[in-house]
Amino acid sequence: MNNILTIDTEEAFLRQKSLMIHSKNEEQVIAQKLIEILSQEKDALGLAAPQIGCHKRVIAFKNAKLNEQNELEYNQIMVLFNPAIEKKYGEVNSNEQCLSIPGLSGLTKRSMRICISDKYGFYKLDSLMAIVVQHEIDHLDGILFIDRAEEIHSIEKEEPYGTE
């Protein structure tokens, strides 16, 4: 099991603003840990440094898309250092979940397309990737999806196949 902080025990920590990252060494250590954990979390699309106990402005996300069978697939994990949203376009409702808030989902308004910058470049994202990155950047500012959600729902745990 990965050591992802949850709201149940670490809400005060998760609600703190993260600090800019400057050290290349620190970048490597945090990025490696985020990639390691995110690659093990089958259903997760993103992870922010505060969720693993580090108050630095670093996020990781799976570069995902829907395939022909309408299933998510991804080819790489991207890491952004000191990301900032520069422009937002359009609006979409997103049903979001979070590793730090197990058992809940929420309908949240997000921008459909965003332009972001980080320590190393400028990027344009749309659809699912724009939503994921906005969610993760919120973590860096101590904001959780439940703060933005218009509706919050409990997630029913799926029973293993064949159980009643």
N, CA, C and O of each residue as an XYZ file, in Angstrom:
656
protein
N       0.849     -1.195      0.000
C       0.000      0.000      0.000
C       0.885      1.245      0.000
O       1.874      1.318      0.728
N       0.518      2.212     -0.818
C       1.277      3.460     -0.890
C       0.894      4.377      0.252
O      -0.223      4.319      0.766
N       1.814      5.208      0.636
C       1.563      6.137      1.736
C       0.993      7.447      1.209
O       1.668      8.477      1.213
N      -0.242      7.398      0.762
C      -0.928      8.596      0.292
C      -1.707      9.169      1.468
O      -2.483      8.467      2.116
N      -1.491     10.446      1.731
C      -2.187     11.099      2.842
C      -3.667     11.226      2.518
O      -4.042     11.519      1.383
N      -4.502     11.005      3.525
C      -5.943     11.142      3.325
C      -6.501     12.224      4.238
O      -5.910     12.583      5.256
N      -7.646     12.723      3.838
C      -8.319     13.783      4.585
C      -8.701     13.316      5.992
O      -8.798     14.125      6.915
N      -8.918     12.006      6.149
C      -9.306     11.456      7.449
C      -8.277     11.757      8.539
O      -8.640     12.058      9.676
N      -6.998     11.676      8.187
C      -5.949     11.847      9.201
C      -5.047     13.057      8.956
O      -4.373     13.514      9.880
N      -5.021     13.582      7.733
C      -4.064     14.642      7.394
C      -4.696     15.857      6.717
O      -4.064     16.488      5.870
N      -5.925     16.188      7.077
C      -6.594     17.301      6.408
C      -5.826     18.613      6.549
O      -5.689     19.349      5.572
N      -5.328     18.917      7.735
C      -4.603     20.180      7.943
C      -3.382     20.259      7.018
O      -3.107     21.316      6.449
N      -2.657     19.160      6.868
C      -1.480     19.133      5.988
C      -1.906     19.326      4.533
O      -1.295     20.108      3.804
N      -2.947     18.620      4.114
C      -3.400     18.690      2.727
C      -3.938     20.072      2.361
O      -3.997     20.410      1.179
N      -4.328     20.870      3.342
C      -4.889     22.193      3.071
C      -3.850     23.315      3.126
O      -4.207     24.489      3.025
N      -2.578     22.970      3.283
C      -1.521     23.983      3.262
C      -1.062     24.249      1.829
O      -1.100     23.361      0.977
N      -0.628     25.487      1.577
C      -0.089     25.827      0.259
C       1.329     25.284      0.137
O       2.101     25.281      1.096
N       1.646     24.829     -1.057
C       2.973     24.270     -1.314
C       3.954     25.354     -1.746
O       3.566     26.399     -2.267
N       5.220     25.079     -1.519
C       6.304     26.009     -1.841
C       6.896     25.696     -3.210
O       6.852     24.556     -3.671
N       7.442     26.711     -3.847
C       8.123     26.527     -5.128
C       9.299     25.573     -4.937
O       9.905     25.521     -3.866
N       9.607     24.832     -5.975
C      10.747     23.926     -5.933
C      11.868     24.536     -6.773
O      11.625     25.027     -7.875
N      13.098     24.502     -6.249
C      14.228     25.109     -6.945
C      15.371     24.125     -7.177
O      16.116     24.262     -8.148
N      15.514     23.159     -6.317
C      16.642     22.235     -6.362
C      16.412     21.091     -7.349
O      15.402     20.392     -7.264
N      17.349     20.896     -8.289
C      17.282     19.782     -9.247
C      17.269     18.450     -8.516
O      16.551     17.529     -8.905
N      18.063     18.348     -7.458
C      18.129     17.109     -6.680
C      16.767     16.789     -6.080
O      16.292     15.656     -6.157
N      16.146     17.800     -5.483
C      14.824     17.638     -4.885
C      13.786     17.283     -5.958
O      12.899     16.463     -5.721
N      13.904     17.903     -7.133
C      13.009     17.593     -8.246
C      13.062     16.108     -8.584
O      12.028     15.459     -8.742
N      14.265     15.584     -8.693
C      14.448     14.170     -9.055
C      13.839     13.237     -8.021
O      13.158     12.275     -8.375
N      14.078     13.517     -6.753
C      13.579     12.653     -5.679
C      12.050     12.649     -5.655
O      11.431     11.587     -5.587
N      11.443     13.837     -5.710
C       9.986     13.934     -5.652
C       9.356     13.333     -6.901
O       8.381     12.588     -6.805
N       9.905     13.652     -8.075
C       9.362     13.114     -9.327
C       9.403     11.592     -9.332
O       8.434     10.941     -9.725
N      10.506     11.035     -8.902
C      10.646      9.580     -8.877
C       9.592      8.934     -7.974
O       8.997      7.916     -8.329
N       9.372      9.530     -6.820
C       8.384      8.987     -5.870
C       6.960      9.107     -6.438
O       6.173      8.165     -6.347
N       6.635     10.266     -7.023
C       5.313     10.459     -7.616
C       5.066      9.457     -8.750
O       3.991      8.863     -8.835
N       6.050      9.278     -9.606
C       5.917      8.343    -10.727
C       5.754      6.918    -10.219
O       4.921      6.164    -10.722
N       6.543      6.557     -9.233
C       6.470      5.204     -8.667
C       5.071      4.915     -8.112
O       4.485      3.873     -8.404
N       4.549      5.835     -7.322
C       3.235      5.629     -6.701
C       2.129      5.682     -7.748
O       1.240      4.831     -7.752
N       2.176      6.679     -8.641
C       1.121      6.827     -9.640
C       1.070      5.629    -10.585
O      -0.012      5.218    -11.004
N       2.209      5.077    -10.918
C       2.210      3.920    -11.821
C       1.609      2.677    -11.158
O       1.159      1.759    -11.844
N       1.603      2.652     -9.829
C       1.006      1.527     -9.100
C      -0.492      1.708     -8.865
O      -1.195      0.741     -8.569
N      -0.975      2.923     -8.993
C      -2.391      3.221     -8.763
C      -3.133      3.117    -10.092
O      -3.193      4.079    -10.859
N      -3.691      1.950    -10.353
C      -4.325      1.634    -11.634
C      -5.400      2.646    -12.045
O      -5.447      3.063    -13.202
N      -6.247      3.033    -11.120
C      -7.377      3.894    -11.461
C      -7.101      5.387    -11.297
O      -7.961      6.208    -11.616
N      -5.931      5.748    -10.810
C      -5.603      7.161    -10.602
C      -4.986      7.756    -11.859
O      -4.246      7.088    -12.581
N      -5.303      9.028    -12.110
C      -4.731      9.717    -13.269
C      -3.727     10.784    -12.877
O      -2.950     11.231    -13.721
N      -3.721     11.207    -11.605
C      -2.799     12.243    -11.192
C      -2.471     12.148     -9.722
O      -3.167     11.489     -8.950
N      -1.388     12.823     -9.346
C      -0.932     12.830     -7.961
C      -0.106     14.098     -7.745
O       0.681     14.491     -8.605
N      -0.294     14.724     -6.597
C       0.448     15.943     -6.261
C       1.357     15.669     -5.064
O       1.053     14.830     -4.216
N       2.467     16.386     -5.010
C       3.445     16.185     -3.936
C       2.841     16.255     -2.533
O       3.236     15.453     -1.687
N       1.910     17.162     -2.234
C       1.334     17.176     -0.879
C       0.668     15.857     -0.489
O       0.616     15.519      0.693
N       0.165     15.117     -1.460
C      -0.498     13.848     -1.168
C       0.472     12.774     -0.693
O       0.059     11.757     -0.135
N       1.760     13.003     -0.917
C       2.765     12.051     -0.429
C       3.619     12.674      0.680
O       4.699     12.180      1.007
N       3.106     13.775      1.250
C       3.752     14.371      2.414
C       4.829     15.391      2.129
O       5.679     15.641      2.983
N       4.817     15.992      0.941
C       5.848     16.963      0.559
C       5.193     18.254      0.071
O       4.423     18.238     -0.890
N       5.500     19.367      0.732
C       4.891     20.644      0.346
C       5.727     21.392     -0.681
O       6.204     22.500     -0.434
N       5.894     20.765     -1.833
C       6.562     21.397     -2.972
C       5.597     21.383     -4.148
O       4.739     20.506     -4.246
N       5.741     22.360     -5.041
C       4.832     22.497     -6.179
C       5.261     21.558     -7.312
O       5.901     21.961     -8.283
N       4.878     20.290     -7.140
C       5.183     19.259     -8.130
C       3.945     18.380     -8.293
O       3.337     17.957     -7.309
N       3.579     18.110     -9.551
C       2.480     17.196     -9.822
C       2.930     16.182    -10.874
O       3.851     16.434    -11.651
N       2.258     15.036    -10.877
C       2.466     14.029    -11.912
C       1.098     13.612    -12.420
O       0.132     13.560    -11.659
N       1.021     13.315    -13.718
C      -0.249     12.839    -14.274
C       0.020     11.916    -15.447
O       1.018     12.032    -16.160
N      -0.923     10.992    -15.613
C      -0.839     10.055    -16.725
C      -1.371     10.742    -17.979
O      -2.469     11.298    -17.977
N      -0.593     10.698    -19.030
C      -1.017     11.243    -20.313
C      -1.993     10.238    -20.911
O      -1.594      9.346    -21.659
N      -3.268     10.384    -20.579
C      -4.272      9.361    -20.883
C      -5.236      9.808    -21.970
O      -5.434     10.998    -22.213
N      -5.829      8.808    -22.615
C      -6.888      9.060    -23.588
C      -7.778      7.830    -23.644
O      -7.396      6.751    -23.190
N      -8.971      8.003    -24.208
C      -9.900      6.881    -24.377
C      -9.563      6.145    -25.661
O      -9.357      6.768    -26.702
N      -9.505      4.821    -25.592
C      -9.258      4.028    -26.794
C     -10.584      3.698    -27.479
O     -11.636      4.188    -27.069
N     -10.533      2.861    -28.531
C     -11.740      2.530    -29.291
C     -12.770      1.769    -28.464
O     -13.960      1.811    -28.777
N     -12.334      1.075    -27.413
C     -13.245      0.344    -26.535
C     -13.761      1.224    -25.391
O     -14.390      0.732    -24.454
N     -13.487      2.525    -25.480
C     -13.898      3.489    -24.462
C     -13.250      3.218    -23.102
O     -13.847      3.475    -22.057
N     -12.018      2.695    -23.132
C     -11.239      2.449    -21.924
C     -10.063      3.411    -21.904
O      -9.524      3.783    -22.947
N      -9.676      3.805    -20.700
C      -8.528      4.707    -20.587
C      -7.232      3.952    -20.833
O      -7.046      2.833    -20.357
N      -6.348      4.580    -21.578
C      -5.004      4.034    -21.735
C      -4.028      5.209    -21.683
O      -4.361      6.330    -22.068
N      -2.830      4.930    -21.204
C      -1.841      6.004    -21.148
C      -0.482      5.468    -21.577
O      -0.188      4.282    -21.435
N       0.342      6.378    -22.108
C       1.649      5.962    -22.599
C       2.812      6.512    -21.781
O       3.942      6.048    -21.937
N       2.566      7.471    -20.931
C       3.646      8.005    -20.109
C       3.091      8.808    -18.941
O       1.929      9.213    -18.935
N       3.946      9.024    -17.961
C       3.588      9.884    -16.833
C       4.383     11.174    -16.985
O       5.606     11.159    -17.126
N       3.668     12.278    -16.952
C       4.292     13.598    -17.069
C       4.449     14.187    -15.668
O       3.609     13.967    -14.795
N       5.527     14.934    -15.464
C       5.757     15.613    -14.183
C       5.956     17.095    -14.475
O       6.708     17.470    -15.374
N       5.266     17.930    -13.698
C       5.405     19.377    -13.839
C       5.936     19.966    -12.539
O       5.510     19.586    -11.449
N       6.876     20.904    -12.673
C       7.494     21.562    -11.527
C       7.070     23.026    -11.515
O       7.256     23.739    -12.502
N       6.500     23.474    -10.396
C       5.992     24.840    -10.251
C       4.952     25.175    -11.326
O       5.038     26.229    -11.957
N       3.970     24.289    -11.540
C       2.990     24.571    -12.589
C       2.053     25.714    -12.219
O       1.718     25.923    -11.053
N       1.644     26.442    -13.247
C       0.699     27.549    -13.072
C      -0.232     27.586    -14.274
O       0.208     27.427    -15.412
N      -1.496     27.794    -14.023
C      -2.460     27.925    -15.107
C      -2.405     29.358    -15.614
O      -2.628     30.303    -14.858
N      -2.104     29.512    -16.905
C      -1.980     30.839    -17.511
C      -3.292     31.316    -18.134
O      -3.644     32.491    -18.033
N      -4.020     30.384    -18.786
C      -5.299     30.724    -19.426
C      -6.242     29.546    -19.302
O      -5.826     28.388    -19.260
N      -7.535     29.875    -19.244
C      -8.591     28.859    -19.183
C      -9.613     29.161    -20.266
O      -9.902     30.319    -20.567
N     -10.159     28.085    -20.851
C     -11.159     28.233    -21.909
C     -12.313     27.267    -21.662
O     -12.099     26.102    -21.326
N     -13.520     27.755    -21.831
C     -14.699     26.908    -21.738
C     -14.920     26.359    -20.339
O     -14.129     26.593    -19.425
N     -16.000     25.633    -20.199
C     -16.333     25.056    -18.902
C     -16.981     23.697    -19.127
O     -17.724     23.498    -20.088
N     -16.687     22.769    -18.226
C     -17.227     21.418    -18.319
C     -17.487     20.901    -16.911
O     -16.782     21.261    -15.968
N     -18.501     20.057    -16.776
C     -18.747     19.385    -15.502
C     -17.923     18.109    -15.458
O     -17.885     17.339    -16.418
N     -17.272     17.903    -14.338
C     -16.390     16.748    -14.180
C     -16.775     15.978    -12.925
O     -16.923     16.567    -11.854
N     -16.937     14.674    -13.051
C     -17.184     13.830    -11.892
C     -15.819     13.378    -11.373
O     -15.172     12.526    -11.982
N     -15.387     13.945    -10.257
C     -14.027     13.722     -9.776
C     -13.980     12.868     -8.528
O     -14.909     12.835     -7.721
N     -12.853     12.176     -8.405
C     -12.510     11.417     -7.209
C     -11.076     11.767     -6.857
O     -10.369     12.407     -7.635
N     -10.654     11.338     -5.670
C      -9.313     11.681     -5.216
C      -8.776     10.597     -4.295
O      -9.496     10.090     -3.435
N      -7.519     10.248     -4.478
C      -6.885      9.253     -3.608
C      -6.853      9.716     -2.155
O      -6.830      8.892     -1.241
N      -6.850     11.014     -1.941
C      -6.804     11.556     -0.577
C      -8.183     11.671      0.065
O      -8.296     11.992      1.248
N      -9.225     11.409     -0.712
C     -10.590     11.473     -0.181
C     -11.316     10.188     -0.601
O     -12.213     10.223     -1.443
N     -10.927      9.074     -0.018
C     -11.531      7.803     -0.429
C     -13.018      7.742     -0.108
O     -13.472      8.252      0.916
N     -13.772      7.103     -1.013
C     -15.191      6.888     -0.765
C     -16.116      7.988     -1.224
O     -17.330      7.871     -1.061
N     -15.573      9.073     -1.802
C     -16.425     10.173     -2.263
C     -16.106     10.529     -3.713
O     -14.977     10.368     -4.176
N     -17.118     11.014     -4.411
C     -16.933     11.611     -5.727
C     -17.743     12.891     -5.746
O     -18.655     13.069     -4.939
N     -17.412     13.781     -6.666
C     -18.140     15.040     -6.709
C     -18.198     15.634     -8.096
O     -17.253     15.516     -8.876
N     -19.318     16.277     -8.401
C     -19.498     16.969     -9.665
C     -18.896     18.366     -9.529
O     -19.349     19.178     -8.723
N     -17.873     18.624    -10.328
C     -17.079     19.841    -10.206
C     -16.995     20.553    -11.546
O     -16.829     19.900    -12.576
N     -17.104     21.868    -11.557
C     -16.914     22.640    -12.796
C     -15.423     22.897    -12.988
O     -14.733     23.355    -12.077
N     -14.947     22.594    -14.185
C     -13.547     22.817    -14.552
C     -13.500     23.471    -15.929
O     -14.478     23.447    -16.677
N     -12.358     24.050    -16.247
C     -12.162     24.587    -17.589
C     -11.906     23.436    -18.554
O     -11.255     22.449    -18.211
N     -12.431     23.582    -19.763
C     -12.321     22.538    -20.771
C     -10.914     22.483    -21.385
O     -10.411     21.411    -21.720
N     -10.302     23.643    -21.521
C      -8.939     23.723    -22.067
C      -8.152     24.695    -21.198
O      -8.691     25.685    -20.704
N      -6.880     24.398    -21.022
C      -6.021     25.292    -20.241
C      -4.654     25.423    -20.910
O      -4.195     24.527    -21.618
N      -4.036     26.544    -20.666
C      -2.630     26.753    -21.016
C      -1.902     26.847    -19.686
O      -2.285     27.628    -18.815
N      -0.859     26.056    -19.532
C      -0.109     26.064    -18.286
C       1.370     26.257    -18.570
O       1.868     25.948    -19.652
N       2.048     26.775    -17.570
C       3.505     26.879    -17.652
C       4.074     26.152    -16.445
O       3.410     26.000    -15.420
N       5.304     25.710    -16.587
C       6.028     25.181    -15.436
C       7.468     25.641    -15.566
O       7.791     26.471    -16.416
N       8.312     25.111    -14.740
C       9.716     25.528    -14.702
C      10.426     25.321    -16.042
O      11.436     25.967    -16.324
N       9.892     24.420    -16.860
C      10.594     24.040    -18.081
C       9.860     24.313    -19.380
O      10.409     24.066    -20.454
N       8.625     24.820    -19.316
C       7.948     25.049    -20.577
C       6.526     25.536    -20.450
O       6.057     25.902    -19.372
N       5.858     25.529    -21.582
C       4.490     25.996    -21.717
C       3.714     24.892    -22.424
O       4.211     24.322    -23.395
N       2.499     24.576    -21.956
C       1.744     23.440    -22.483
C       0.286     23.805    -22.648
O      -0.256     24.606    -21.887
N      -0.348     23.211    -23.650
C      -1.790     23.343    -23.858
C      -2.407     21.977    -23.604
O      -1.959     20.971    -24.155
N      -3.432     21.947    -22.770
C      -4.114     20.703    -22.443
C      -5.599     20.882    -22.640
O      -6.134     21.974    -22.448
N      -6.274     19.797    -23.028
C      -7.725     19.874    -23.148
C      -8.360     18.597    -22.621
O      -7.681     17.614    -22.322
N      -9.664     18.642    -22.519
C     -10.479     17.506    -22.087
C     -10.005     16.928    -20.762
O      -9.801     17.654    -19.788
N      -9.834     15.625    -20.741
C      -9.499     14.915    -19.512
C      -8.192     15.406    -18.888
O      -8.115     15.573    -17.671
N      -7.174     15.636    -19.702
C      -5.883     16.058    -19.146
C      -5.983     17.438    -18.501
O      -5.337     17.695    -17.485
N      -6.783     18.322    -19.082
C      -6.981     19.647    -18.485
C      -7.651     19.520    -17.116
O      -7.277     20.213    -16.170
N      -8.635     18.638    -17.017
C      -9.348     18.433    -15.754
C      -8.398     17.873    -14.696
O      -8.362     18.356    -13.564
N      -7.636     16.857    -15.073
C      -6.710     16.217    -14.127
C      -5.684     17.218    -13.611
O      -5.425     17.277    -12.409
N      -5.102     18.000    -14.504
C      -4.070     18.963    -14.091
C      -4.659     20.055    -13.202
O      -4.006     20.483    -12.250
N      -5.876     20.516    -13.486
C      -6.506     21.513    -12.613
C      -6.722     20.939    -11.213
O      -6.489     21.623    -10.216
N      -7.166     19.688    -11.141
C      -7.367     19.012     -9.854
C      -6.054     18.933     -9.078
O      -6.017     19.218     -7.881
N      -4.977     18.546     -9.763
C      -3.684     18.399     -9.084
C      -3.092     19.743     -8.673
O      -2.499     19.850     -7.600
N      -3.241     20.756     -9.499
C      -2.749     22.094     -9.128
C      -3.517     22.616     -7.920
O      -2.941     23.289     -7.065
N      -4.808     22.313     -7.839
C      -5.572     22.691     -6.645
C      -4.917     22.117     -5.388
O      -4.840     22.802     -4.368
N      -4.449     20.877     -5.446
C      -3.770     20.278     -4.285
C      -2.590     21.146     -3.833
O      -2.334     21.281     -2.636
N      -1.884     21.727     -4.788
C      -0.711     22.552     -4.449
C      -1.118     23.818     -3.702
O      -0.313     24.414     -2.986
N      -2.363     24.215     -3.875
C      -2.881     25.413     -3.200
C      -3.743     25.083     -1.989
O      -4.404     25.961     -1.434
N      -3.735     23.813     -1.577
C      -4.498     23.403     -0.404
C      -5.992     23.289     -0.651
O      -6.783     23.296      0.292
N      -6.382     23.185     -1.922
C      -7.794     23.086     -2.289
C      -8.092     21.636     -2.672
O      -7.342     21.012     -3.424
N      -9.192     21.115     -2.145
C      -9.612     19.754     -2.459
C     -10.856     19.806     -3.338
O     -11.601     20.786     -3.304
N     -11.084     18.754     -4.124
C     -12.224     18.801     -5.045
C     -13.548     18.989     -4.311
O     -14.491     19.542     -4.877
N     -13.633     18.538     -3.066
C     -14.877     18.703     -2.305
C     -15.166     20.181     -2.014
O     -16.308     20.545     -1.735
N     -14.139     21.028     -2.077
C     -14.332     22.471     -1.894
C     -15.013     23.098     -3.109
O     -15.712     24.103     -2.978
N     -14.816     22.519     -4.271
C     -15.369     23.058     -5.518
C     -16.625     22.319     -5.981
O     -17.373     22.827     -6.817
N     -16.854     21.134     -5.445
C     -17.936     20.277     -5.936
C     -19.312     20.882     -5.675
O     -19.581     21.417     -4.599
N     -20.172     20.785     -6.681
C     -21.563     21.218     -6.549
C     -22.397     20.108     -5.924
O     -23.395     20.373     -5.254
N     -21.987     18.879     -6.146
C     -22.657     17.711     -5.575
C     -21.567     16.743     -5.113
O     -20.546     16.580     -5.783
N     -21.790     16.107     -3.970
C     -20.856     15.104     -3.473
C     -21.633     13.818     -3.224
O     -22.728     13.836     -2.661
N     -21.050     12.705     -3.652
C     -21.712     11.404     -3.533
C     -20.770     10.385     -2.916
O     -19.553     10.467     -3.081
N     -21.339      9.432     -2.211
C     -20.558      8.288     -1.725
C     -20.336      7.329     -2.873
O     -21.197      7.158     -3.736
N     -19.183      6.713     -2.873
C     -18.860      5.706     -3.878
C     -19.100      4.349     -3.253
O     -18.546      4.021     -2.204
N     -19.925      3.575     -3.908
C     -20.174      2.222     -3.433
C     -18.977      1.358     -3.784
O     -18.496      1.374     -4.917
N     -18.500      0.601     -2.802
C     -17.416     -0.337     -3.078
C     -17.957     -1.462     -3.927
O     -19.021     -2.015     -3.645
N     -17.215     -1.799     -4.973
C     -17.634     -2.902     -5.825
C     -17.323     -4.211     -5.139
O     -16.235     -4.411     -4.599
N     -18.294     -5.093     -5.170
C     -18.092     -6.420     -4.598
C     -17.324     -7.276     -5.599
O     -17.530     -7.141     -6.805
N     -16.447     -8.150     -5.123
C     -15.754     -9.048     -6.031
C     -16.773     -9.878     -6.813
O     -17.846    -10.200     -6.303
N     -16.431    -10.212     -8.032
C     -17.326    -10.981     -8.888
C     -17.771    -12.259     -8.193
O     -16.963    -12.987     -7.616
N     -19.073    -12.515     -8.260
C     -19.609    -13.749     -7.693
C     -20.043    -13.660     -6.251
O     -20.514    -14.654     -5.698
N     -19.904    -12.507     -5.616
C     -20.349    -12.385     -4.219
C     -21.743    -11.775     -4.198
O     -22.172    -11.149     -5.167
N     -22.434    -11.959     -3.103
C     -23.793    -11.398     -2.988
C     -23.831    -10.249     -2.029
O     -24.890     -9.661     -1.812
